């Protein structure tokens, strides 16, 4: 018990000497991931799948909009996720492409289900640095309340990006938890 208290006091003292954030802040004593610590972001579309396998949808947009929206949402919080190797934190987004999504629903007619978009995204954060404390995996489902309506690629990408920021820093700042906007 005394050793743990001594180690904690020593660590806090060292953190204050070098000017790094306190232990209670998101990330770790080393800094906030994707701001002070480099992040590598990879969108996993599934085995053998790429954005080229998902043509732009007439209603929900293209998979390229999803990637851009995530990066824009992170950029809005002064965070950056790069595509290169060598970053201390890896952000992996496993996106599931969903077909036969409701395009238009007119009462009394057969609904048009010829659209496609992302059905869900699973965000996994990992680090090669053991001092970086990261949240667990997060699963986000693309839907608008109890209806069958879903967000566009851009809207869902923004929601995913805001959720990544919230997981890394927002919850420690007591910010509002992001929600999907339809």
Buried (B, 14 or more C-beta within 10 A) or exposed (E): EEEEEEEEEEEEEEBEEEEBBEEEBBBBBBBBBBBEBBBBBEBBBEEEBEBEEBEEBEBBBBBBBBBBBBBEBBEEBEBEBEEEEEBBBBBBBBBBBBEEBBBEEEEEEEEEBBBBBBBBBBBBBEBEEEEBBBBEEBEBEBBEEEEEEBBBBBBBBBBBBBBBBBBBBBEBEEEEEBEBEB
